[in-house]
Amino acid sequence: MDILRMNAYWLLWGFIGLWVILFYIRHKKKIRSFLLGSATGLTSLVLLHIFGGAIGYAPTLSLTNIILCGLLGIPATVMMVLGELFL
């Protein structure tokens, strides 16, 4: 059961990544939408790091988390929280 759960988790990460990339590509102003998505993702990561103790998960500001939130935006932050709380 754990292998099935982990495979579903990684498959969901891949789906989120593909969805965000397609989202960026479909906009007329691709660079602007990417920068806005990156800024909101990094802001949500920092806010979660500061205030995350209230929900029981305060992620570290590691290079992996910063890259994930910088590339995928808020969906990456949501996936980190859901992965920590439910897995």
C-alpha positions as CSV (number, residue, x, y, z in Angstrom):
1,M,0.0,0.0,0.0
2,D,2.9,2.4,0.8
3,I,4.4,1.9,-2.7
4,L,1.1,2.6,-4.3
5,R,0.7,5.8,-2.2
6,M,4.2,7.0,-3.0
7,N,3.8,6.3,-6.7
8,A,0.5,8.3,-6.7
9,Y,2.3,11.1,-4.9
10,W,5.1,11.3,-7.5
11,L,2.6,11.0,-10.3
12,L,0.7,13.9,-8.8
13,W,3.9,16.0,-8.6
14,G,4.5,15.2,-12.3
15,F,1.0,16.2,-13.2
16,I,1.2,19.5,-11.3
17,G,4.6,20.3,-12.9
18,L,3.2,19.6,-16.4
19,W,0.0,21.6,-15.6
20,V,2.1,24.6,-14.4
21,I,4.4,24.5,-17.5
22,L,1.4,24.4,-19.8
23,F,-0.1,27.2,-17.9
24,Y,3.0,29.3,-18.4
25,I,3.2,28.5,-22.1
26,R,-0.4,29.4,-22.8
27,H,-0.1,33.0,-21.6
28,K,0.7,35.8,-24.1
29,K,3.3,37.2,-21.7
30,K,5.2,34.0,-20.8
31,I,8.1,35.6,-18.9
32,R,5.8,37.9,-16.9
33,S,3.5,35.0,-15.9
34,F,6.6,32.8,-14.9
35,L,8.0,35.6,-12.8
36,L,4.7,36.2,-11.1
37,G,4.3,32.5,-10.4
38,S,7.8,32.3,-9.1
39,A,7.3,35.3,-6.9
40,T,4.1,34.0,-5.4
41,G,5.6,30.5,-4.9
42,L,8.6,31.9,-3.1
43,T,6.5,34.2,-1.0
44,S,4.2,31.4,0.0
45,L,7.2,29.3,1.0
46,V,8.7,32.0,3.2
47,L,5.3,32.8,4.8
48,L,4.8,29.1,5.4
49,H,8.3,28.9,6.9
50,I,7.5,31.7,9.3
51,F,3.9,31.0,10.2
52,G,3.8,27.2,9.5
53,G,3.9,26.2,13.1
54,A,0.2,27.0,13.5
55,I,-0.7,24.2,11.1
56,G,2.1,21.8,12.2
57,Y,4.4,22.1,9.2
58,A,7.1,24.7,8.8
59,P,9.4,23.7,5.9
60,T,13.0,24.6,5.9
61,L,14.3,27.0,3.3
62,S,16.5,24.4,1.6
63,L,17.7,24.7,-2.0
64,T,15.3,22.0,-3.1
65,N,12.3,23.7,-1.7
66,I,13.3,27.1,-3.1
67,I,13.8,25.6,-6.6
68,L,10.5,23.7,-6.5
69,C,8.5,26.8,-5.3
70,G,10.5,29.0,-7.7
71,L,9.6,26.8,-10.7
72,L,6.1,25.6,-9.9
73,G,4.8,28.4,-7.7
74,I,2.0,28.0,-5.2
75,P,1.1,24.5,-6.4
76,A,4.5,23.3,-5.2
77,T,3.9,24.8,-1.7
78,V,0.5,23.2,-1.5
79,M,1.9,19.8,-2.5
80,M,4.6,20.1,0.1
81,V,2.0,20.8,2.8
82,L,-0.3,18.0,1.7
83,G,2.6,15.5,1.4
84,E,3.7,16.3,4.9
85,L,0.3,16.3,6.5
86,F,-1.1,13.2,4.8
87,L,1.9,10.9,3.9
